[in-house]
Amino acid sequence: MRAGRIILIILIAFVLVPPAWAQSPQRGLAVVPELNKPGNWGQYHALIIGINDYDRWPRLQTAVKDATVLRDLLVSRYGFNMKNVILRTDRKASRRQINRDLRYLAQSMRPEDNLLIYYAGHGQLDDLTGDGYWVPAEGAMKDPSTWVANSYIKAILSSEKVQAKNVVVIADSCYSGSMLRGGPSLMSLDDQRYREKIAQKAALRSRQVISSGGVEPVADGGAEGHSLFAFYLIDALRKNDREVIDLENLFHTKVWKPVTEIGDQRPNVGRLKTPMDQDGQFVLYNATWVREQQARQAAAEAEKQKQVQAQQKAAVASAEMELQRQRFEMEKQKLALEREQLAQQKALEMERLKIERQKQEIEYAKLQARLSEMQAKQKANEKLASRGGGQKEQLLAAVSPATTRPPRAPEGSYHLAIFPLKYYTADGQNYDPDGLAKETVKGIAALAAYDEQLALKFSYQPIEDNAVEVSLLSDVLKDRQPAVWKKKSFFSRMEPDWEEIRKMGQKIGANLIVTGISDVGEGTLTFYLYDTKNDRLYTKNEKTYWQIIPQVAKRMVADLTKDFYKNH
């Protein structure tokens, strides 16, 4: 029989296996898998010992492999930093070196640190004192003074000067369970608050021991070159599919049953007999599993993005064909619109000439009447002079007063005010909403100049090249800003604040108020004409191209005024 290996949690002193027997060697193992998630679990350190080659004791077959594989698994899967892991195998695991490593780790730990100690090698009990021992590589067969005493390990790890938060010893060796006492009850892995609760436990100090057996010999042989206990422990660590898990749960759910049923040994888990233990828990963070989950999520997201891009590509190709069709249709509509605009401009010009001729005819009639009056007076004076009576009235050249003052709106005309237009774009294209709004205002001003019934009196912005004096709303509404657009809710569209518009219109004495809104990118256009006296609203909606929004807006306002005239 042969001694087993031991890995004890931060505050444990391990029990050594009795002398090797002639047939299958025996040993015991106790491993503390610990992982730190930065900011949550603290720093993780480990001392891992595995001895096959002894000077005087029977050679073991699996201790070094168990220790090495465990070290690699903790570093690669559970995030242990290689610089914080000490591995001692065969001749490097001398009594002096093991004692130095234990003292170094005990003195260098900080309050947030975690320490895992793993021992795989021969163990022995002293028949005289009942104390357990680890047998180093050079240990003698029957001389306890050449071994590492369990009481010495316990004295170091139980010291109040050892600042480490969680310590676990995992021992795979004979008689490794002699120093255990009972531990806290297990938390269910199915508990939805398991992670939260285990984090609270990990914040408490713990001194735990996991052993491959009780106070009996344990087998060195197992499967795949590992001891029986090490095989199932390493297999459980490899197959763990949880983000975090405490070692007691891992031991009871994955290791205890197969080792107990297959081998003639009873693995156990408990606490080091020391007041430094606060029933905390040593927790492993499965960094590799988390990375694999993230990689799977990233791959799924990449595939999703790939499908979206393919759909977008097809949509772009379809949109390009539709855009080409719309371009041809747009050109067709543009030509028709230009013809319509030319016809409208010609009609307006003819109407303007007609009005000018009418004005000239009126002025000419007035002039003729004045001349007739003057001629009548002259004849009367001449007749009076021929009779020798009275003084001859002096005649003065006269011109119609209408030709000596600038034209003005006739009496009874409607006072028009242009309130702020809401031109905007939501598609991010390089349009100029402000420029289009400015051209629209100039078009409305030109429309009012041709309409004898309209007198443009107010505007929210200056009108260039305008002969008629127009007051700015900001000047006449000094105590009220002409902000007339509002939203009823966050998701609703912008609309005029008619109550505010009515108050401002009454204050400035405007009969008619015109305003409008346009999504320049979509080419939607809505204009409003508000009759302040009768509290009546006239509205028109059209969809057009952004290049001709000012011309279409001018025509829409002309149509709205015609609708207004029909009602008056």
C-alpha positions as MATLAB code, in Angstrom:
seq = 'MRAGRIILIILIAFVLVPPAWAQSPQRGLAVVPELNKPGNWGQYHALIIGINDYDRWPRLQTAVKDATVLRDLLVSRYGFNMKNVILRTDRKASRRQINRDLRYLAQSMRPEDNLLIYYAGHGQLDDLTGDGYWVPAEGAMKDPSTWVANSYIKAILSSEKVQAKNVVVIADSCYSGSMLRGGPSLMSLDDQRYREKIAQKAALRSRQVISSGGVEPVADGGAEGHSLFAFYLIDALRKNDREVIDLENLFHTKVWKPVTEIGDQRPNVGRLKTPMDQDGQFVLYNATWVREQQARQAAAEAEKQKQVQAQQKAAVASAEMELQRQRFEMEKQKLALEREQLAQQKALEMERLKIERQKQEIEYAKLQARLSEMQAKQKANEKLASRGGGQKEQLLAAVSPATTRPPRAPEGSYHLAIFPLKYYTADGQNYDPDGLAKETVKGIAALAAYDEQLALKFSYQPIEDNAVEVSLLSDVLKDRQPAVWKKKSFFSRMEPDWEEIRKMGQKIGANLIVTGISDVGEGTLTFYLYDTKNDRLYTKNEKTYWQIIPQVAKRMVADLTKDFYKNH';
ca = [
       0.000    0.000    0.000;
       1.206    3.563   -0.550;
       0.547    6.939    0.970;
      -1.865    9.366   -0.686;
      -1.663   13.035   -1.645;
      -3.123   15.971    0.273;
      -4.228   19.503   -0.666;
      -5.576   21.444    2.314;
      -7.614   24.721    2.187;
      -5.974   27.855    3.581;
      -6.180   26.915    7.288;
      -5.779   23.113    7.249;
      -3.110   20.815    8.537;
      -2.978   17.643    6.614;
      -2.874   14.101    7.771;
      -0.130   11.939    6.364;
      -0.556    8.394    5.059;
       0.932    5.427    6.935;
       3.874    3.479    5.513;
       3.552    2.009    2.038;
       2.239   -1.515    1.762;
       3.646   -4.252   -0.376;
       0.798   -4.437   -2.911;
      -1.114   -1.413   -4.464;
       0.192    1.927   -3.136;
      -2.265    4.262   -1.390;
      -2.468    8.031   -0.889;
      -4.914   10.973   -0.371;
      -5.741   14.278   -2.114;
      -7.283   17.638   -1.093;
      -7.538   20.385   -3.774;
      -8.692   23.962   -3.418;
      -9.825   25.257   -6.764;
     -10.065   29.006   -6.421;
     -10.539   31.681   -9.003;
     -10.793   35.376   -8.665;
     -12.982   37.567  -10.678;
     -11.339   41.022  -10.375;
     -13.264   43.230   -8.018;
     -15.336   40.321   -6.599;
     -13.307   37.330   -5.468;
      -9.814   38.672   -4.653;
      -6.422   37.310   -5.719;
      -5.794   33.520   -5.902;
      -2.581   31.736   -4.869;
      -1.724   28.044   -4.813;
       0.959   25.666   -3.482;
       0.738   22.345   -5.363;
       2.916   19.399   -4.263;
       3.206   16.044   -6.038;
       5.839   13.392   -5.185;
       6.401   10.113   -7.055;
      10.148    9.592   -6.533;
      11.077    8.901   -2.838;
      14.485    8.052   -1.421;
      13.201    5.410    1.010;
       9.453    5.065    0.468;
       7.795    3.058   -2.358;
       7.532    4.955   -5.628;
       4.102    6.373   -6.542;
       2.733    6.379  -10.095;
       0.216    9.231  -10.360;
       1.052   11.955   -7.810;
       3.171   14.164  -10.121;
       0.685   13.914  -12.992;
      -2.225   14.735  -10.682;
      -0.423   17.807   -9.346;
       0.701   19.024  -12.791;
      -2.683   18.545  -14.467;
      -4.435   20.282  -11.570;
      -2.010   23.238  -11.830;
      -2.594   23.534  -15.601;
      -6.375   23.275  -15.178;
      -6.509   26.027  -12.535;
      -4.395   28.343  -14.696;
      -6.082   27.648  -18.059;
      -9.723   27.306  -17.016;
     -10.166   29.034  -13.668;
      -8.029   32.109  -14.173;
      -5.195   31.440  -11.689;
      -2.208   33.627  -12.548;
       0.815   31.398  -13.253;
       3.100   33.682  -11.228;
       0.918   33.063   -8.133;
       1.103   29.237   -8.410;
       4.031   27.284   -6.841;
       4.513   23.718   -8.143;
       6.868   21.372   -6.210;
       7.443   17.850   -7.570;
       9.721   14.962   -6.550;
      13.158   16.146   -5.245;
      12.060   19.806   -5.235;
       9.459   18.886   -2.596;
      11.894   18.518    0.303;
      10.912   19.009    3.936;
      12.846   22.258    4.118;
      11.311   23.599    0.881;
       7.730   22.693    1.881;
       8.176   24.427    5.282;
       9.652   27.516    3.595;
       6.790   27.657    1.043;
       4.148   27.361    3.772;
       5.701   30.154    5.850;
       6.226   32.375    2.801;
       2.615   32.053    1.671;
       1.218   32.461    5.198;
       3.163   35.689    5.717;
       2.553   37.210    2.260;
      -1.240   36.823    2.017;
      -3.452   39.938    2.111;
      -6.975   40.114    3.620;
      -8.632   39.728    0.192;
      -6.405   36.805   -0.957;
      -7.354   33.127   -1.356;
      -4.929   30.239   -0.907;
      -5.186   26.673   -2.221;
      -2.772   24.009   -0.929;
      -2.646   20.643   -2.674;
      -0.562   17.688   -1.482;
      -0.116   14.404   -3.351;
       2.318   11.985   -1.818;
       2.851    9.571    1.058;
       1.205   10.300    4.381;
       1.661    8.735    7.804;
       0.175    8.650   11.315;
       2.362    8.634   14.415;
       1.249    5.698   16.571;
       2.563    7.481   19.669;
       0.954   10.949   19.296;
      -1.768   10.256   16.684;
      -0.525   13.222   14.703;
      -0.513   13.119   10.889;
       2.404   13.906    8.584;
       3.293   14.661    4.979;
       6.292   12.639    3.862;
       8.716   14.775    1.786;
      10.932   13.313   -0.945;
      13.854   12.623    1.406;
      11.741   11.470    4.425;
      12.899    8.427    6.377;
      10.659    5.385    6.854;
      10.206    5.459   10.655;
      11.546    8.866   11.674;
       8.740   11.481   12.139;
      11.388   14.155   12.638;
      12.105   13.969    8.879;
       8.445   14.528    7.940;
       6.222   17.631    7.807;
       3.949   17.514   10.848;
       0.237   18.059   10.505;
       0.320   20.033   13.750;
       3.010   22.321   12.290;
       0.897   23.017    9.179;
      -2.138   23.677   11.345;
      -0.162   25.997   13.618;
       0.881   28.087   10.626;
      -2.521   28.248    8.914;
      -4.429   28.798   12.176;
      -2.355   31.808   13.167;
      -4.204   35.107   13.478;
      -1.300   36.707   11.582;
      -2.281   34.851    8.415;
      -4.393   37.502    6.633;
      -5.757   35.292    3.812;
      -9.539   35.339    3.434;
     -10.167   31.764    2.202;
      -7.825   28.792    2.582;
      -8.533   25.279    1.317;
      -6.399   22.134    1.621;
      -7.096   19.232   -0.723;
      -5.438   16.006    0.370;
      -5.285   12.787   -1.640;
      -3.521   10.550    0.874;
      -4.077    7.889    3.481;
      -5.649    8.964    6.788;
      -6.233   12.455    5.356;
      -9.569   12.963    7.130;
      -8.280   12.834   10.705;
      -8.392   16.596   11.263;
     -11.823   17.450    9.847;
     -14.766   18.831   11.742;
     -18.280   19.411   10.429;
     -18.984   22.292    8.024;
     -22.027   24.422    7.132;
     -24.936   22.958    5.205;
     -24.755   23.106    1.411;
     -26.545   25.760   -0.590;
     -28.680   24.404   -3.424;
     -27.252   24.985   -6.890;
     -30.865   25.425   -8.110;
     -31.374   28.431   -5.828;
     -31.958   31.477   -8.069;
     -29.973   33.543   -5.557;
     -27.113   31.029   -5.399;
     -24.553   33.421   -6.920;
     -25.570   36.233   -4.562;
     -25.475   33.965   -1.505;
     -22.172   32.328   -2.412;
     -20.616   35.766   -2.898;
     -21.639   36.602    0.666;
     -20.096   33.350    1.900;
     -16.883   33.973   -0.056;
     -16.505   37.299    1.764;
     -16.187   35.432    5.107;
     -12.970   33.728    6.217;
     -12.841   29.989    5.630;
     -10.375   27.228    6.475;
     -11.597   24.141    4.592;
     -10.267   20.627    4.046;
     -11.162   18.210    1.266;
      -9.722   14.725    1.716;
      -9.655   11.649   -0.489;
     -10.444    9.440    2.530;
     -10.983    9.325    6.257;
      -8.523    7.653    8.616;
      -7.845    4.766    6.253;
      -5.489    4.047    3.334;
      -6.511    5.244   -0.155;
      -5.571    3.871   -3.579;
      -2.919    5.429   -5.815;
      -4.209    3.846   -9.047;
      -7.316    5.121  -10.843;
      -7.995    6.038  -14.471;
      -6.018    7.777  -17.229;
      -2.884    7.890  -15.072;
      -4.603    9.587  -12.107;
      -5.579    8.384   -8.667;
      -9.255    7.521   -8.243;
      -9.978   10.668   -6.224;
      -7.900   12.956   -8.502;
      -9.540   11.561  -11.648;
     -13.071   12.483  -10.525;
     -11.979   15.818   -9.041;
     -10.190   16.886  -12.259;
     -13.067   15.540  -14.364;
     -15.562   17.597  -12.321;
     -13.426   20.732  -12.732;
     -13.180   20.185  -16.501;
     -16.913   19.557  -17.018;
     -18.153   22.300  -14.683;
     -20.606   24.434  -16.682;
     -21.408   27.041  -14.064;
     -19.988   30.555  -13.853;
     -19.227   30.217  -10.115;
     -19.313   27.223   -7.781;
     -18.139   26.536   -4.230;
     -15.826   23.580   -3.646;
     -18.132   21.839   -1.192;
     -20.925   21.656   -3.791;
     -18.473   20.488   -6.463;
     -17.197   17.744   -4.133;
     -20.615   16.476   -3.019;
     -22.292   16.558   -6.450;
     -19.472   15.226   -8.673;
     -16.749   13.483   -6.610;
     -18.031   11.845   -3.429;
     -20.436    9.252   -4.902;
     -18.206    7.647   -7.600;
     -15.124    7.563   -5.316;
     -17.153    5.979   -2.500;
     -18.834    3.385   -4.737;
     -15.725    2.373   -6.709;
     -12.909    2.604   -4.150;
     -12.586    1.289   -0.641;
     -12.329    4.796    0.778;
     -14.619    7.541    1.991;
     -13.663   11.031    0.777;
     -14.806   13.867    2.969;
     -15.028   17.653    3.250;
     -14.971   19.752    6.386;
     -13.330   22.557    8.307;
      -9.959   23.013    9.945;
     -10.329   23.044   13.708;
      -9.464   26.720   14.285;
     -11.360   29.857   15.415;
     -10.055   31.624   12.278;
     -12.742   29.804   10.277;
     -15.965   31.872    9.906;
     -17.837   29.266    7.821;
     -16.998   31.088    4.586;
     -16.656   29.332    1.239;
     -13.846   28.895   -1.264;
     -15.382   29.822   -4.657;
     -14.135   29.030   -8.170;
     -14.886   31.392  -11.049;
     -15.090   29.503  -14.370;
     -13.309   32.050  -16.566;
     -12.952   29.739  -19.586;
     -16.637   28.811  -19.532;
     -17.551   32.501  -19.371;
     -15.273   33.231  -22.348;
     -16.802   30.310  -24.268;
     -20.298   31.641  -23.548;
     -19.247   35.081  -24.714;
     -17.661   33.585  -27.842;
     -20.857   31.660  -28.629;
     -22.919   34.782  -28.146;
     -20.509   36.735  -30.331;
     -20.689   34.044  -33.044;
     -24.486   34.055  -32.901;
     -24.495   37.826  -33.106;
     -22.056   37.720  -36.030;
     -24.291   35.231  -37.870;
     -27.275   37.422  -37.160;
     -25.392   40.453  -38.469;
     -24.407   38.460  -41.551;
     -28.044   37.642  -42.251;
     -29.052   41.238  -41.640;
     -26.337   42.448  -44.026;
     -27.541   39.994  -46.688;
     -31.091   41.238  -46.251;
     -29.865   44.819  -46.384;
     -27.940   44.067  -49.562;
     -31.026   42.662  -51.219;
     -33.063   45.596  -49.965;
     -30.479   48.050  -51.329;
     -30.560   46.388  -54.766;
     -34.350   46.524  -54.777;
     -34.285   50.110  -53.546;
     -31.844   51.114  -56.289;
     -34.174   49.719  -58.950;
     -37.108   51.501  -57.356;
     -35.056   54.681  -57.091;
     -34.222   54.523  -60.797;
     -37.908   54.131  -61.612;
     -38.756   57.030  -59.330;
     -36.100   59.190  -60.987;
     -37.721   58.701  -64.397;
     -41.116   59.428  -62.868;
     -39.705   62.463  -61.091;
     -38.259   63.873  -64.303;
     -41.624   63.377  -65.975;
     -43.433   65.136  -63.135;
     -40.803   67.871  -63.068;
     -41.373   68.670  -66.745;
     -45.138   68.730  -66.213;
     -44.681   70.939  -63.158;
     -42.437   73.340  -65.007;
     -45.045   73.662  -67.742;
     -47.690   74.299  -65.101;
     -45.501   76.903  -63.395;
     -44.845   78.680  -66.683;
     -48.576   78.758  -67.327;
     -49.202   80.103  -63.823;
     -46.500   82.736  -64.175;
     -47.936   83.804  -67.523;
     -51.428   84.019  -66.036;
     -50.133   86.029  -63.074;
     -48.248   88.379  -65.371;
     -51.354   88.894  -67.487;
     -53.391   89.544  -64.348;
     -50.791   92.037  -63.145;
     -50.866   93.857  -66.492;
     -54.638   93.888  -66.387;
     -54.591   95.454  -62.914;
     -52.020   98.024  -64.022;
     -54.167   98.951  -67.024;
     -57.198   99.302  -64.775;
     -55.222  101.557  -62.429;
     -54.041  103.665  -65.364;
     -57.593  103.927  -66.712;
     -58.855  105.077  -63.318;
     -56.089  107.663  -63.018;
     -56.708  108.800  -66.571;
     -60.433  109.205  -65.846;
     -59.626  111.241  -62.742;
     -57.229  113.401  -64.754;
     -59.828  113.960  -67.467;
     -62.382  114.968  -64.868;
     -59.937  117.405  -63.332;
     -59.073  118.902  -66.726;
     -62.744  119.256  -67.583;
     -63.288  121.044  -64.307;
     -60.367  123.350  -64.951;
     -61.555  124.065  -68.509;
     -65.028  124.894  -67.206;
     -63.567  127.317  -64.689;
     -61.352  128.888  -67.369;
     -64.295  129.453  -69.651;
     -66.238  130.994  -66.806;
     -63.360  133.329  -66.015;
     -62.931  134.326  -69.634;
     -66.612  135.063  -69.890;
     -66.463  137.129  -66.763;
     -63.407  139.013  -68.025;
     -65.077  139.766  -71.336;
     -67.833  141.373  -69.424;
     -65.246  143.440  -67.559;
     -66.274  142.204  -64.217;
     -64.105  140.496  -61.561;
     -60.505  139.464  -61.659;
     -59.426  136.631  -63.871;
     -58.800  133.435  -61.861;
     -55.284  132.169  -62.213;
     -55.094  128.528  -63.463;
     -52.462  126.220  -62.046;
     -51.230  122.975  -63.511;
     -52.662  120.052  -61.565;
     -51.702  116.350  -61.343;
     -53.744  113.557  -59.857;
     -52.812  112.986  -56.203;
     -52.661  109.230  -56.918;
     -49.489  109.804  -58.954;
     -47.676  111.704  -56.169;
     -47.710  109.007  -53.432;
     -46.660  105.353  -53.390;
     -49.318  102.713  -53.972;
     -51.016  101.452  -50.870;
     -53.523   98.773  -50.027;
     -57.081   99.917  -50.577;
     -59.388  100.520  -47.682;
     -60.885   97.292  -46.295;
     -57.923   95.084  -47.298;
     -56.939   92.190  -45.007;
     -53.779   92.499  -42.908;
     -51.618   89.390  -43.408;
     -48.961   88.030  -40.983;
     -46.440   85.264  -41.779;
     -45.767   83.260  -38.626;
     -42.696   80.961  -38.222;
     -42.508   78.106  -40.748;
     -41.381   74.659  -39.507;
     -39.099   73.277  -42.246;
     -36.929   70.334  -41.182;
     -35.389   67.081  -42.412;
     -35.088   63.771  -40.551;
     -33.189   61.632  -43.079;
     -29.749   63.229  -42.607;
     -29.381   64.363  -46.253;
     -27.718   67.628  -47.217;
     -30.807   69.803  -47.632;
     -31.184   73.472  -46.661;
     -34.501   73.800  -44.773;
     -33.744   77.378  -43.689;
     -33.011   78.462  -47.263;
     -36.222   76.852  -48.556;
     -38.233   78.555  -45.789;
     -36.676   81.917  -46.697;
     -37.620   81.492  -50.382;
     -41.159   80.484  -49.346;
     -41.572   83.700  -47.313;
     -40.408   85.775  -50.316;
     -42.932   83.940  -52.522;
     -45.799   84.695  -50.109;
     -44.731   88.352  -49.983;
     -44.783   88.496  -53.815;
     -48.235   86.893  -53.823;
     -49.557   89.556  -51.421;
     -48.103   92.318  -53.640;
     -50.275   91.165  -56.572;
     -53.428   90.815  -54.447;
     -55.223   94.136  -53.822;
     -57.230   92.572  -51.000;
     -54.105   91.569  -49.040;
     -51.661   93.811  -47.222;
     -48.581   92.025  -45.842;
     -47.966   93.702  -42.474;
     -45.957   91.279  -40.342;
     -43.305   88.562  -40.828;
     -41.158   86.495  -38.477;
     -38.078   87.176  -40.675;
     -36.949   90.085  -42.908;
     -38.042   89.967  -46.555;
     -35.326   90.989  -49.013;
     -36.079   93.393  -51.907;
     -39.511   94.202  -50.515;
     -40.847   97.715  -51.275;
     -43.643   97.463  -48.703;
     -42.757   98.129  -45.098;
     -43.206   94.930  -43.074;
     -42.842   94.782  -39.289;
     -40.960   91.894  -37.648;
     -42.956   89.878  -35.114;
     -40.021   89.986  -32.678;
     -40.301   93.808  -32.650;
     -44.052   94.096  -32.125;
     -44.338   91.106  -29.779;
     -41.669   92.178  -27.323;
     -43.187   90.310  -24.395;
     -44.016   87.134  -26.345;
     -41.747   85.030  -28.549;
     -43.447   83.800  -31.757;
     -42.791   80.114  -30.956;
     -45.968   78.623  -32.352;
     -45.068   74.942  -32.827;
     -45.626   72.314  -30.158;
     -46.058   68.567  -29.518;
     -48.992   67.148  -27.572;
     -46.799   64.209  -26.509;
     -43.286   62.914  -27.047;
     -44.360   60.637  -29.919;
     -46.820   63.001  -31.611;
     -46.034   65.206  -34.605;
     -45.394   68.947  -34.435;
     -48.502   71.103  -34.895;
     -49.385   74.794  -34.508;
     -50.401   76.132  -31.103;
     -53.603   77.820  -32.299;
     -54.473   79.322  -28.927;
     -51.076   81.055  -28.833;
     -51.406   82.105  -32.485;
     -54.854   83.589  -31.892;
     -53.583   85.677  -28.947;
     -50.583   86.997  -30.923;
     -52.753   87.704  -33.982;
     -55.228   89.736  -31.933;
     -52.417   91.657  -30.278;
     -50.878   92.804  -33.561;
     -54.209   93.276  -35.382;
     -53.653   90.692  -38.110;
     -56.765   89.505  -39.951;
     -55.054   86.509  -41.559;
     -52.149   84.407  -40.328;
     -50.265   81.989  -42.551;
     -47.839   79.272  -41.400;
     -46.677   75.898  -42.648;
     -44.640   72.758  -41.936;
     -42.546   70.523  -44.228;
     -40.415   67.405  -43.922;
     -37.996   68.454  -46.646;
     -36.543   64.958  -47.068;
     -39.939   63.314  -47.582;
     -41.313   66.274  -49.555;
     -44.455   66.552  -47.391;
     -45.945   70.042  -47.202;
     -48.843   71.408  -45.095;
     -49.994   75.056  -44.999;
     -52.526   76.788  -42.762;
     -54.446   80.081  -43.204;
     -56.089   81.258  -39.982;
     -58.956   83.789  -39.965;
     -58.498   85.458  -36.535;
     -61.796   87.353  -36.626;
     -63.991   84.354  -37.366;
     -61.685   81.785  -35.703;
     -61.701   79.698  -38.880;
     -58.833   77.546  -40.207;
     -58.075   76.706  -43.858;
     -55.629   73.838  -44.547;
     -53.956   72.213  -47.566;
     -51.598   69.202  -47.794;
     -49.407   68.144  -50.703;
     -46.438   65.877  -51.394;
     -43.824   67.277  -53.755;
     -40.100   67.381  -54.450;
     -37.903   69.376  -52.126;
     -36.383   71.441  -54.969;
     -39.725   73.161  -55.718;
     -41.159   73.456  -52.210;
     -41.134   77.330  -52.268;
     -43.109   77.461  -55.562;
     -45.634   74.845  -54.407;
     -46.019   76.599  -51.036;
     -46.769   79.908  -52.814;
     -49.476   78.240  -54.918;
     -50.957   76.541  -51.840;
     -51.220   79.890  -50.003;
     -52.870   81.409  -53.104;
     -55.422   78.570  -53.070;
     -56.054   79.090  -49.334;
     -56.734   82.824  -49.830;
     -59.181   81.983  -52.641;
     -61.013   79.634  -50.254;
     -61.081   82.445  -47.694;
     -62.498   84.963  -50.233;
     -65.298   82.548  -51.146;
     -66.566   82.730  -47.555;
     -66.405   86.566  -47.510;
];
